[in-house]
Amino acid sequence: MSYEITKVEKGKKVNFKNPAKEFYEALGLDGMRKLMYNFYDKIYESEIAHFFPQDEDEFNEIKVKNTKFFIQICGGPKVYEEESRGVELNEFMVRLHDDFSITEKSRYEWLGTMEEALRECDVSQELKDDFWDYLENFSKLTVNTFSDQSKYYASL
Ligand code: HEM
């Protein structure tokens, strides 16, 4: 697995599939937490750290919410339901990112950071590949700022 990244094409429909439930089942709650906390610890030292809260408590809150989201998107218990307030989960997540000016370069940094965390995670390569496929595609929907300074907010 090469953790390949394909480019965003502005305005082009993005096809993605939610991750396999087996990914969550293999990791369990503790494994999922470990992966996501490790990811955010790396984000803190990344090129995109400035996007995130610098206050420790606020940053920890993001870690908790992020872990809940990923548990639910993998088909685990609906622990993020309260946050998404009845809005369909993927739609909610795309719209949440509209508040930030996210470029392709930021997406590469985000994915590169996730790749590092995934490489340190103890789960089969097959499940990592499936999870990566979701991340690589879905992350295209979070990119809303382009090199000509134009904005485009993707829809599902
Ligand atoms: C597969 C793609 C992605 C997924 C599934 C995802 C998921 C999430 C989740 C679950 C949260 C926490 C939501 C909450 O507060 O309830 C979040 C917040 C955030 N994400 Fe993403 N994200 C993705 C891509 C990106 C990318 C590429 C960036 C680029 C910078 C990014 C930047 C942020 C920022 C800035 C926040 C909010 C921090 C704050 O509330 O201050 N995300 N994301």
Backbone and ligand atoms as CSV (ligand in chain L), in Angstrom:
chain,resi,resn,atom,element,x,y,z
A,1,MET,N,N,0.846,-1.212,0.000
A,1,MET,CA,C,0.000,0.000,0.000
A,1,MET,C,C,0.867,1.242,0.000
A,2,SER,N,N,0.560,2.164,-0.907
A,2,SER,CA,C,1.446,3.322,-1.054
A,2,SER,C,C,0.878,4.578,-0.394
A,3,TYR,N,N,-0.267,4.468,0.226
A,3,TYR,CA,C,-0.930,5.649,0.783
A,3,TYR,C,C,-0.980,6.745,-0.283
A,4,GLU,N,N,-1.493,6.334,-1.423
A,4,GLU,CA,C,-1.554,7.222,-2.582
A,4,GLU,C,C,-2.539,8.373,-2.328
A,5,ILE,N,N,-2.210,9.535,-2.878
A,5,ILE,CA,C,-3.130,10.680,-2.795
A,5,ILE,C,C,-3.420,11.165,-4.213
A,6,THR,N,N,-4.700,11.208,-4.574
A,6,THR,CA,C,-5.060,11.757,-5.884
A,6,THR,C,C,-5.530,13.205,-5.692
A,7,LYS,N,N,-5.401,13.983,-6.757
A,7,LYS,CA,C,-5.660,15.431,-6.637
A,7,LYS,C,C,-7.137,15.785,-6.585
A,8,VAL,N,N,-7.410,16.873,-5.936
A,8,VAL,CA,C,-8.762,17.427,-5.946
A,8,VAL,C,C,-8.996,18.106,-7.284
A,9,GLU,N,N,-10.168,17.876,-7.874
A,9,GLU,CA,C,-10.532,18.639,-9.066
A,9,GLU,C,C,-11.753,19.458,-8.715
A,10,LYS,N,N,-11.554,20.758,-8.707
A,10,LYS,CA,C,-12.614,21.681,-8.282
A,10,LYS,C,C,-13.926,21.412,-9.023
A,11,GLY,N,N,-14.982,21.221,-8.280
A,11,GLY,CA,C,-16.308,21.052,-8.880
A,11,GLY,C,C,-16.619,19.620,-9.290
A,12,LYS,N,N,-15.616,18.747,-9.253
A,12,LYS,CA,C,-15.860,17.361,-9.700
A,12,LYS,C,C,-16.467,16.545,-8.560
A,13,LYS,N,N,-17.474,15.732,-8.896
A,13,LYS,CA,C,-18.138,14.918,-7.871
A,13,LYS,C,C,-17.126,13.957,-7.229
A,14,VAL,N,N,-17.213,13.845,-5.910
A,14,VAL,CA,C,-16.300,12.953,-5.190
A,14,VAL,C,C,-17.059,11.693,-4.779
A,15,ASN,N,N,-16.538,10.560,-5.190
A,15,ASN,CA,C,-17.151,9.295,-4.770
A,15,ASN,C,C,-16.358,8.729,-3.601
A,16,PHE,N,N,-17.067,8.361,-2.570
A,16,PHE,CA,C,-16.384,7.760,-1.416
A,16,PHE,C,C,-17.316,6.760,-0.762
A,17,LYS,N,N,-16.727,5.901,0.057
A,17,LYS,CA,C,-17.489,4.884,0.775
A,17,LYS,C,C,-17.031,4.957,2.228
A,18,ASN,N,N,-17.980,4.924,3.164
A,18,ASN,CA,C,-17.595,4.962,4.573
A,18,ASN,C,C,-16.692,3.768,4.894
A,19,PRO,N,N,-15.815,3.928,5.906
A,19,PRO,CA,C,-14.892,2.830,6.226
A,19,PRO,C,C,-15.624,1.571,6.707
A,20,ALA,N,N,-14.944,0.441,6.581
A,20,ALA,CA,C,-15.528,-0.839,7.003
A,20,ALA,C,C,-15.685,-0.877,8.521
A,21,LYS,N,N,-16.787,-1.479,8.952
A,21,LYS,CA,C,-17.040,-1.615,10.389
A,21,LYS,C,C,-15.925,-2.427,11.062
A,22,GLU,N,N,-15.337,-3.320,10.286
A,22,GLU,CA,C,-14.264,-4.182,10.824
A,22,GLU,C,C,-13.080,-3.354,11.338
A,23,PHE,N,N,-12.896,-2.167,10.780
A,23,PHE,CA,C,-11.778,-1.326,11.231
A,23,PHE,C,C,-11.996,-0.950,12.697
A,24,TYR,N,N,-13.217,-0.513,13.002
A,24,TYR,CA,C,-13.540,-0.172,14.391
A,24,TYR,C,C,-13.555,-1.422,15.264
A,25,GLU,N,N,-14.116,-2.499,14.743
A,25,GLU,CA,C,-14.206,-3.731,15.533
A,25,GLU,C,C,-12.809,-4.268,15.878
A,26,ALA,N,N,-11.879,-4.144,14.933
A,26,ALA,CA,C,-10.522,-4.648,15.182
A,26,ALA,C,C,-9.803,-3.785,16.220
A,27,LEU,N,N,-10.035,-2.483,16.161
A,27,LEU,CA,C,-9.320,-1.572,17.074
A,27,LEU,C,C,-9.996,-1.453,18.438
A,28,GLY,N,N,-11.308,-1.491,18.430
A,28,GLY,CA,C,-12.051,-1.265,19.669
A,28,GLY,C,C,-11.966,0.197,20.068
A,29,LEU,N,N,-12.652,0.530,21.135
A,29,LEU,CA,C,-12.697,1.920,21.592
A,29,LEU,C,C,-11.299,2.439,21.954
A,30,ASP,N,N,-10.544,1.615,22.678
A,30,ASP,CA,C,-9.209,2.047,23.113
A,30,ASP,C,C,-8.258,2.255,21.942
A,31,GLY,N,N,-8.320,1.322,20.982
A,31,GLY,CA,C,-7.444,1.405,19.812
A,31,GLY,C,C,-7.770,2.624,18.969
A,32,MET,N,N,-9.050,2.901,18.860
A,32,MET,CA,C,-9.503,4.045,18.068
A,32,MET,C,C,-9.043,5.345,18.744
A,33,ARG,N,N,-9.177,5.372,20.048
A,33,ARG,CA,C,-8.758,6.562,20.795
A,33,ARG,C,C,-7.248,6.780,20.625
A,34,LYS,N,N,-6.512,5.690,20.746
A,34,LYS,CA,C,-5.050,5.759,20.621
A,34,LYS,C,C,-4.643,6.323,19.257
A,35,LEU,N,N,-5.288,5.806,18.214
A,35,LEU,CA,C,-4.987,6.253,16.841
A,35,LEU,C,C,-5.275,7.738,16.682
A,36,MET,N,N,-6.454,8.151,17.128
A,36,MET,CA,C,-6.863,9.539,16.901
A,36,MET,C,C,-6.098,10.526,17.786
A,37,TYR,N,N,-5.768,10.138,19.008
A,37,TYR,CA,C,-4.984,11.024,19.874
A,37,TYR,C,C,-3.564,11.154,19.318
A,38,ASN,N,N,-3.036,10.046,18.815
A,38,ASN,CA,C,-1.701,10.072,18.214
A,38,ASN,C,C,-1.707,11.001,16.996
A,39,PHE,N,N,-2.766,10.879,16.184
A,39,PHE,CA,C,-2.917,11.738,15.002
A,39,PHE,C,C,-2.916,13.214,15.413
A,40,TYR,N,N,-3.726,13.560,16.400
A,40,TYR,CA,C,-3.810,14.973,16.799
A,40,TYR,C,C,-2.531,15.476,17.468
A,41,ASP,N,N,-1.810,14.577,18.167
A,41,ASP,CA,C,-0.519,14.991,18.733
A,41,ASP,C,C,0.445,15.357,17.603
A,42,LYS,N,N,0.340,14.628,16.505
A,42,LYS,CA,C,1.202,14.912,15.348
A,42,LYS,C,C,0.738,16.190,14.637
A,43,ILE,N,N,-0.583,16.384,14.589
A,43,ILE,CA,C,-1.142,17.605,13.982
A,43,ILE,C,C,-0.579,18.835,14.695
A,44,TYR,N,N,-0.466,18.729,15.999
A,44,TYR,CA,C,0.020,19.835,16.826
A,44,TYR,C,C,1.413,20.298,16.388
A,45,GLU,N,N,2.167,19.368,15.793
A,45,GLU,CA,C,3.536,19.696,15.355
A,45,GLU,C,C,3.627,19.835,13.834
A,46,SER,N,N,2.483,19.852,13.177
A,46,SER,CA,C,2.488,19.856,11.706
A,46,SER,C,C,2.396,21.277,11.140
A,47,GLU,N,N,2.422,21.352,9.821
A,47,GLU,CA,C,2.288,22.630,9.105
A,47,GLU,C,C,0.874,23.212,9.221
A,48,ILE,N,N,-0.086,22.376,9.648
A,48,ILE,CA,C,-1.464,22.876,9.727
A,48,ILE,C,C,-1.921,23.072,11.186
A,49,ALA,N,N,-0.955,23.094,12.096
A,49,ALA,CA,C,-1.280,23.259,13.524
A,49,ALA,C,C,-2.073,24.540,13.774
A,50,HIS,N,N,-1.769,25.597,12.984
A,50,HIS,CA,C,-2.398,26.906,13.212
A,50,HIS,C,C,-3.905,26.900,12.984
A,51,PHE,N,N,-4.413,25.873,12.271
A,51,PHE,CA,C,-5.854,25.777,12.044
A,51,PHE,C,C,-6.600,25.425,13.343
A,52,PHE,N,N,-5.877,24.791,14.258
A,52,PHE,CA,C,-6.518,24.166,15.423
A,52,PHE,C,C,-6.322,25.006,16.680
A,53,PRO,N,N,-7.207,24.798,17.676
A,53,PRO,CA,C,-7.092,25.594,18.896
A,53,PRO,C,C,-5.729,25.401,19.570
A,54,GLN,N,N,-5.178,26.477,20.071
A,54,GLN,CA,C,-3.878,26.384,20.744
A,54,GLN,C,C,-4.070,26.121,22.244
A,55,ASP,N,N,-5.274,26.407,22.713
A,55,ASP,CA,C,-5.593,26.157,24.110
A,55,ASP,C,C,-5.695,24.635,24.343
A,56,GLU,N,N,-5.016,24.145,25.387
A,56,GLU,CA,C,-4.924,22.695,25.584
A,56,GLU,C,C,-6.285,22.031,25.802
A,57,ASP,N,N,-7.127,22.676,26.611
A,57,ASP,CA,C,-8.444,22.085,26.886
A,57,ASP,C,C,-9.289,22.014,25.617
A,58,GLU,N,N,-9.246,23.091,24.841
A,58,GLU,CA,C,-10.025,23.112,23.588
A,58,GLU,C,C,-9.501,22.067,22.602
A,59,PHE,N,N,-8.176,21.939,22.584
A,59,PHE,CA,C,-7.552,20.962,21.684
A,59,PHE,C,C,-7.962,19.541,22.105
A,60,ASN,N,N,-7.986,19.305,23.410
A,60,ASN,CA,C,-8.397,17.980,23.916
A,60,ASN,C,C,-9.843,17.675,23.558
A,61,GLU,N,N,-10.653,18.709,23.581
A,61,GLU,CA,C,-12.066,18.528,23.215
A,61,GLU,C,C,-12.192,18.054,21.764
A,62,ILE,N,N,-11.354,18.612,20.893
A,62,ILE,CA,C,-11.365,18.207,19.482
A,62,ILE,C,C,-10.961,16.729,19.369
A,63,LYS,N,N,-9.971,16.341,20.172
A,63,LYS,CA,C,-9.529,14.928,20.138
A,63,LYS,C,C,-10.687,14.000,20.495
A,64,VAL,N,N,-11.432,14.377,21.528
A,64,VAL,CA,C,-12.547,13.546,21.997
A,64,VAL,C,C,-13.630,13.469,20.914
A,65,LYS,N,N,-13.991,14.635,20.372
A,65,LYS,CA,C,-15.059,14.676,19.364
A,65,LYS,C,C,-14.647,13.923,18.103
A,66,ASN,N,N,-13.384,14.117,17.725
A,66,ASN,CA,C,-12.871,13.457,16.533
A,66,ASN,C,C,-12.924,11.925,16.691
A,67,THR,N,N,-12.545,11.444,17.857
A,67,THR,CA,C,-12.583,9.992,18.110
A,67,THR,C,C,-14.018,9.487,17.992
A,68,LYS,N,N,-14.952,10.230,18.572
A,68,LYS,CA,C,-16.368,9.832,18.507
A,68,LYS,C,C,-16.850,9.773,17.067
A,69,PHE,N,N,-16.476,10.805,16.289
A,69,PHE,CA,C,-16.898,10.832,14.884
A,69,PHE,C,C,-16.404,9.589,14.156
A,70,PHE,N,N,-15.120,9.284,14.318
A,70,PHE,CA,C,-14.563,8.162,13.556
A,70,PHE,C,C,-15.158,6.823,14.002
A,71,ILE,N,N,-15.520,6.706,15.270
A,71,ILE,CA,C,-16.189,5.480,15.729
A,71,ILE,C,C,-17.520,5.337,14.988
A,72,GLN,N,N,-18.256,6.441,14.919
A,72,GLN,CA,C,-19.582,6.373,14.290
A,72,GLN,C,C,-19.496,6.182,12.770
A,73,ILE,N,N,-18.550,6.848,12.126
A,73,ILE,CA,C,-18.475,6.743,10.657
A,73,ILE,C,C,-18.036,5.342,10.230
A,74,CYS,N,N,-17.376,4.637,11.146
A,74,CYS,CA,C,-16.986,3.243,10.855
A,74,CYS,C,C,-18.132,2.280,11.151
A,75,GLY,N,N,-19.286,2.795,11.509
A,75,GLY,CA,C,-20.426,1.909,11.773
A,75,GLY,C,C,-20.501,1.438,13.210
A,76,GLY,N,N,-19.693,2.042,14.075
A,76,GLY,CA,C,-19.748,1.705,15.506
A,76,GLY,C,C,-20.923,2.412,16.173
A,77,PRO,N,N,-20.982,2.395,17.497
A,77,PRO,CA,C,-22.079,3.051,18.203
A,77,PRO,C,C,-22.214,4.533,17.832
A,78,LYS,N,N,-23.447,5.044,17.914
A,78,LYS,CA,C,-23.712,6.405,17.452
A,78,LYS,C,C,-23.320,7.450,18.509
A,79,VAL,N,N,-22.042,7.468,18.836
A,79,VAL,CA,C,-21.576,8.335,19.920
A,79,VAL,C,C,-21.363,9.793,19.513
A,80,TYR,N,N,-21.468,10.081,18.187
A,80,TYR,CA,C,-21.282,11.464,17.722
A,80,TYR,C,C,-22.623,12.126,17.425
A,81,GLU,N,N,-23.694,11.344,17.577
A,81,GLU,CA,C,-25.035,11.801,17.202
A,81,GLU,C,C,-25.405,13.169,17.799
A,82,GLU,N,N,-25.045,13.355,19.055
A,82,GLU,CA,C,-25.394,14.614,19.734
A,82,GLU,C,C,-24.724,15.819,19.070
A,83,GLU,N,N,-23.501,15.615,18.573
A,83,GLU,CA,C,-22.749,16.709,17.930
A,83,GLU,C,C,-23.357,17.072,16.575
A,84,SER,N,N,-23.771,16.056,15.829
A,84,SER,CA,C,-24.238,16.327,14.462
A,84,SER,C,C,-25.710,16.764,14.428
A,85,ARG,N,N,-26.330,16.753,15.576
A,85,ARG,CA,C,-27.679,17.309,15.755
A,85,ARG,C,C,-28.656,16.941,14.631
A,86,GLY,N,N,-28.703,15.662,14.307
A,86,GLY,CA,C,-29.692,15.181,13.345
A,86,GLY,C,C,-29.315,15.371,11.883
A,87,VAL,N,N,-28.233,16.130,11.625
A,87,VAL,CA,C,-27.806,16.297,10.231
A,87,VAL,C,C,-27.055,15.023,9.825
A,88,GLU,N,N,-27.257,14.594,8.591
A,88,GLU,CA,C,-26.559,13.386,8.113
A,88,GLU,C,C,-25.048,13.582,8.342
A,89,LEU,N,N,-24.406,12.511,8.797
A,89,LEU,CA,C,-23.032,12.621,9.306
A,89,LEU,C,C,-22.018,13.201,8.304
A,90,ASN,N,N,-22.039,12.700,7.086
A,90,ASN,CA,C,-21.070,13.182,6.096
A,90,ASN,C,C,-21.343,14.640,5.718
A,91,GLU,N,N,-22.618,14.956,5.567
A,91,GLU,CA,C,-23.014,16.330,5.251
A,91,GLU,C,C,-22.545,17.266,6.374
A,92,PHE,N,N,-22.773,16.843,7.612
A,92,PHE,CA,C,-22.377,17.650,8.771
A,92,PHE,C,C,-20.873,17.904,8.748
A,93,MET,N,N,-20.113,16.858,8.432
A,93,MET,CA,C,-18.650,16.974,8.474
A,93,MET,C,C,-18.118,17.884,7.368
A,94,VAL,N,N,-18.719,17.790,6.185
A,94,VAL,CA,C,-18.271,18.668,5.094
A,94,VAL,C,C,-18.547,20.125,5.468
A,95,ARG,N,N,-19.772,20.385,5.942
A,95,ARG,CA,C,-20.169,21.765,6.274
A,95,ARG,C,C,-19.342,22.330,7.432
A,96,LEU,N,N,-18.970,21.479,8.391
A,96,LEU,CA,C,-18.145,21.937,9.524
A,96,LEU,C,C,-16.810,22.515,9.032
A,97,HIS,N,N,-16.282,21.925,7.955
A,97,HIS,CA,C,-14.997,22.387,7.438
A,97,HIS,C,C,-15.106,23.664,6.600
A,98,ASP,N,N,-16.348,24.037,6.224
A,98,ASP,CA,C,-16.538,25.274,5.454
A,98,ASP,C,C,-16.025,26.504,6.219
A,99,ASP,N,N,-15.974,26.393,7.532
A,99,ASP,CA,C,-15.543,27.541,8.348
A,99,ASP,C,C,-14.043,27.798,8.269
A,100,PHE,N,N,-13.313,26.869,7.646
A,100,PHE,CA,C,-11.862,27.011,7.560
A,100,PHE,C,C,-11.457,27.083,6.091
A,101,SER,N,N,-10.446,27.895,5.782
A,101,SER,CA,C,-9.983,27.987,4.398
A,101,SER,C,C,-8.985,26.865,4.152
A,102,ILE,N,N,-9.471,25.757,3.624
A,102,ILE,CA,C,-8.631,24.568,3.462
A,102,ILE,C,C,-8.185,24.426,2.008
A,103,THR,N,N,-6.871,24.376,1.822
A,103,THR,CA,C,-6.289,24.251,0.474
A,103,THR,C,C,-5.871,22.787,0.248
A,104,GLU,N,N,-5.529,22.491,-0.993
A,104,GLU,CA,C,-5.031,21.144,-1.332
A,104,GLU,C,C,-3.765,20.835,-0.514
A,105,LYS,N,N,-2.928,21.865,-0.352
A,105,LYS,CA,C,-1.678,21.668,0.392
A,105,LYS,C,C,-1.971,21.263,1.847
A,106,SER,N,N,-2.969,21.921,2.450
A,106,SER,CA,C,-3.345,21.569,3.830
A,106,SER,C,C,-3.877,20.138,3.880
A,107,ARG,N,N,-4.642,19.784,2.836
A,107,ARG,CA,C,-5.178,18.408,2.787
A,107,ARG,C,C,-4.034,17.385,2.723
A,108,TYR,N,N,-3.015,17.687,1.925
A,108,TYR,CA,C,-1.859,16.772,1.838
A,108,TYR,C,C,-1.199,16.629,3.208
A,109,GLU,N,N,-1.074,17.730,3.916
A,109,GLU,CA,C,-0.426,17.693,5.235
A,109,GLU,C,C,-1.275,16.870,6.209
A,110,TRP,N,N,-2.600,17.087,6.139
A,110,TRP,CA,C,-3.534,16.349,7.007
A,110,TRP,C,C,-3.406,14.859,6.723
A,111,LEU,N,N,-3.440,14.493,5.424
A,111,LEU,CA,C,-3.365,13.071,5.051
A,111,LEU,C,C,-1.993,12.479,5.412
A,112,GLY,N,N,-0.943,13.250,5.206
A,112,GLY,CA,C,0.406,12.770,5.541
A,112,GLY,C,C,0.530,12.490,7.029
A,113,THR,N,N,-0.110,13.344,7.821
A,113,THR,CA,C,-0.091,13.165,9.280
A,113,THR,C,C,-0.878,11.910,9.655
A,114,MET,N,N,-2.005,11.720,8.987
A,114,MET,CA,C,-2.812,10.530,9.247
A,114,MET,C,C,-2.062,9.261,8.815
A,115,GLU,N,N,-1.338,9.368,7.715
A,115,GLU,CA,C,-0.557,8.205,7.263
A,115,GLU,C,C,0.439,7.782,8.348
A,116,GLU,N,N,1.134,8.761,8.918
A,116,GLU,CA,C,2.101,8.454,9.992
A,116,GLU,C,C,1.417,7.736,11.144
A,117,ALA,N,N,0.262,8.262,11.562
A,117,ALA,CA,C,-0.467,7.668,12.691
A,117,ALA,C,C,-0.939,6.253,12.346
A,118,LEU,N,N,-1.386,6.074,11.092
A,118,LEU,CA,C,-1.873,4.748,10.671
A,118,LEU,C,C,-0.732,3.735,10.633
A,119,ARG,N,N,0.439,4.166,10.205
A,119,ARG,CA,C,1.586,3.257,10.150
A,119,ARG,C,C,1.942,2.755,11.553
A,120,GLU,N,N,1.638,3.564,12.569
A,120,GLU,CA,C,1.954,3.175,13.952
A,120,GLU,C,C,0.813,2.414,14.623
A,121,CYS,N,N,-0.234,2.159,13.851
A,121,CYS,CA,C,-1.437,1.566,14.425
A,121,CYS,C,C,-1.465,0.059,14.130
A,122,ASP,N,N,-1.862,-0.710,15.144
A,122,ASP,CA,C,-1.784,-2.164,15.030
A,122,ASP,C,C,-3.098,-2.761,14.516
A,123,VAL,N,N,-3.237,-2.759,13.194
A,123,VAL,CA,C,-4.418,-3.337,12.564
A,123,VAL,C,C,-3.980,-3.822,11.167
A,124,SER,N,N,-4.695,-4.767,10.583
A,124,SER,CA,C,-4.219,-5.354,9.317
A,124,SER,C,C,-4.102,-4.302,8.207
A,125,GLN,N,N,-3.184,-4.558,7.280
A,125,GLN,CA,C,-2.978,-3.613,6.170
A,125,GLN,C,C,-4.240,-3.509,5.311
A,126,GLU,N,N,-4.960,-4.612,5.209
A,126,GLU,CA,C,-6.180,-4.612,4.401
A,126,GLU,C,C,-7.187,-3.592,4.949
A,127,LEU,N,N,-7.338,-3.584,6.266
A,127,LEU,CA,C,-8.277,-2.631,6.883
A,127,LEU,C,C,-7.745,-1.202,6.820
A,128,LYS,N,N,-6.430,-1.064,6.945
A,128,LYS,CA,C,-5.839,0.286,6.806
A,128,LYS,C,C,-6.094,0.821,5.397
A,129,ASP,N,N,-5.958,-0.061,4.402
A,129,ASP,CA,C,-6.157,0.356,3.007
A,129,ASP,C,C,-7.581,0.852,2.781
A,130,ASP,N,N,-8.529,0.122,3.361
A,130,ASP,CA,C,-9.938,0.500,3.213
A,130,ASP,C,C,-10.205,1.839,3.908
A,131,PHE,N,N,-9.619,2.015,5.076
A,131,PHE,CA,C,-9.783,3.261,5.840
A,131,PHE,C,C,-9.142,4.424,5.059
A,132,TRP,N,N,-7.971,4.160,4.498
A,132,TRP,CA,C,-7.266,5.181,3.715
A,132,TRP,C,C,-8.095,5.620,2.512
A,133,ASP,N,N,-8.721,4.648,1.872
A,133,ASP,CA,C,-9.530,4.931,0.699
A,133,ASP,C,C,-10.627,5.953,1.051
A,134,TYR,N,N,-11.264,5.742,2.200
A,134,TYR,CA,C,-12.277,6.697,2.674
A,134,TYR,C,C,-11.646,8.074,2.920
A,135,LEU,N,N,-10.535,8.106,3.662
A,135,LEU,CA,C,-9.908,9.391,4.020
A,135,LEU,C,C,-9.463,10.168,2.785
A,136,GLU,N,N,-8.836,9.446,1.881
A,136,GLU,CA,C,-8.263,10.084,0.687
A,136,GLU,C,C,-9.373,10.727,-0.149
A,137,ASN,N,N,-10.474,10.029,-0.291
A,137,ASN,CA,C,-11.581,10.572,-1.084
A,137,ASN,C,C,-12.378,11.623,-0.319
A,138,PHE,N,N,-12.778,11.276,0.902
A,138,PHE,CA,C,-13.636,12.207,1.647
A,138,PHE,C,C,-12.937,13.556,1.881
A,139,SER,N,N,-11.620,13.503,2.112
A,139,SER,CA,C,-10.886,14.739,2.411
A,139,SER,C,C,-10.971,15.746,1.262
A,140,LYS,N,N,-11.239,15.255,0.046
A,140,LYS,CA,C,-11.382,16.181,-1.097
A,140,LYS,C,C,-12.542,17.146,-0.869
A,141,LEU,N,N,-13.548,16.668,-0.153
A,141,LEU,CA,C,-14.740,17.494,0.093
A,141,LEU,C,C,-14.478,18.611,1.099
A,142,THR,N,N,-13.348,18.512,1.811
A,142,THR,CA,C,-13.040,19.563,2.796
A,142,THR,C,C,-12.228,20.702,2.167
A,143,VAL,N,N,-11.703,20.467,0.961
A,143,VAL,CA,C,-10.902,21.511,0.288
A,143,VAL,C,C,-11.862,22.532,-0.323
A,144,ASN,N,N,-11.701,23.792,0.065
A,144,ASN,CA,C,-12.634,24.826,-0.412
A,144,ASN,C,C,-11.931,26.074,-0.928
A,145,THR,N,N,-10.582,26.089,-0.852
A,145,THR,CA,C,-9.830,27.283,-1.256
A,145,THR,C,C,-8.777,26.867,-2.285
A,146,PHE,N,N,-8.766,27.564,-3.435
A,146,PHE,CA,C,-7.931,27.111,-4.558
A,146,PHE,C,C,-6.809,28.103,-4.860
A,147,SER,N,N,-5.842,27.651,-5.673
A,147,SER,CA,C,-4.611,28.432,-5.859
A,147,SER,C,C,-4.868,29.799,-6.481
A,148,ASP,N,N,-6.001,29.945,-7.201
A,148,ASP,CA,C,-6.329,31.262,-7.761
A,148,ASP,C,C,-7.130,32.095,-6.752
A,149,GLN,N,N,-7.119,31.643,-5.479
A,149,GLN,CA,C,-7.804,32.324,-4.361
A,149,GLN,C,C,-9.326,32.152,-4.405
A,150,SER,N,N,-9.825,31.393,-5.401
A,150,SER,CA,C,-11.276,31.223,-5.464
A,150,SER,C,C,-11.727,30.217,-4.411
A,151,LYS,N,N,-13.026,30.284,-4.110
A,151,LYS,CA,C,-13.624,29.383,-3.110
A,151,LYS,C,C,-14.623,28.486,-3.824
A,152,TYR,N,N,-14.713,27.260,-3.395
A,152,TYR,CA,C,-15.749,26.365,-3.905
A,152,TYR,C,C,-16.104,25.395,-2.788
A,153,TYR,N,N,-17.382,25.387,-2.393
A,153,TYR,CA,C,-17.814,24.517,-1.304
A,153,TYR,C,C,-18.509,23.296,-1.903
A,154,ALA,N,N,-17.837,22.160,-1.768
A,154,ALA,CA,C,-18.337,20.934,-2.393
A,154,ALA,C,C,-19.624,20.452,-1.747
A,155,SER,N,N,-20.448,19.780,-2.561
A,155,SER,CA,C,-21.620,19.120,-1.968
A,155,SER,C,C,-21.494,17.621,-2.197
A,156,LEU,N,N,-22.240,16.868,-1.436
A,156,LEU,CA,C,-22.110,15.406,-1.509
A,156,LEU,C,C,-22.799,14.858,-2.742
L,1,HEM,C1,C,-11.225,12.752,5.736
L,1,HEM,C2,C,-11.157,14.046,5.986
L,1,HEM,C3,C,-11.486,14.676,7.304
L,1,HEM,C4,C,-12.297,14.224,8.323
L,1,HEM,C5,C,-13.117,12.939,8.369
L,1,HEM,C6,C,-12.257,15.225,9.374
L,1,HEM,C7,C,-12.912,15.124,10.580
L,1,HEM,C8,C,-12.945,16.092,11.543
L,1,HEM,C9,C,-13.640,15.994,12.810
L,1,HEM,C10,C,-14.404,14.777,13.277
L,1,HEM,C11,C,-13.476,17.144,13.472
L,1,HEM,C12,C,-14.015,17.503,14.872
L,1,HEM,C13,C,-15.414,17.975,14.732
L,1,HEM,C14,C,-16.051,18.530,15.999
L,1,HEM,O1,O,-15.541,19.503,16.567
L,1,HEM,O2,O,-17.104,17.995,16.406
L,1,HEM,C15,C,-12.696,18.012,12.614
L,1,HEM,C16,C,-12.355,19.303,12.897
L,1,HEM,C17,C,-11.491,20.040,12.146
L,1,HEM,N1,N,-10.831,19.669,11.003
L,1,HEM,FE1,FE,-11.166,17.969,9.989
L,1,HEM,N2,N,-11.438,16.253,8.989
L,1,HEM,C18,C,-10.951,15.951,7.732
L,1,HEM,C19,C,-10.090,16.706,6.976
L,1,HEM,C20,C,-9.545,17.883,7.376
L,1,HEM,C21,C,-8.560,18.609,6.624
L,1,HEM,C22,C,-7.957,18.195,5.272
L,1,HEM,C23,C,-8.294,19.727,7.330
L,1,HEM,C24,C,-7.292,20.740,6.890
L,1,HEM,C25,C,-6.786,21.666,7.600
L,1,HEM,C26,C,-9.127,19.714,8.540
L,1,HEM,C27,C,-9.207,20.700,9.500
L,1,HEM,C28,C,-10.040,20.692,10.584
L,1,HEM,C29,C,-10.206,21.803,11.489
L,1,HEM,C30,C,-9.503,23.135,11.385
L,1,HEM,C31,C,-11.115,21.405,12.474
L,1,HEM,C32,C,-11.751,22.197,13.595
L,1,HEM,C33,C,-10.929,22.619,14.720
L,1,HEM,C34,C,-11.779,23.562,15.595
L,1,HEM,O3,O,-12.950,23.270,15.866
L,1,HEM,O4,O,-11.232,24.587,15.968
L,1,HEM,N3,N,-9.858,18.569,8.532
L,1,HEM,N4,N,-12.378,17.344,11.460
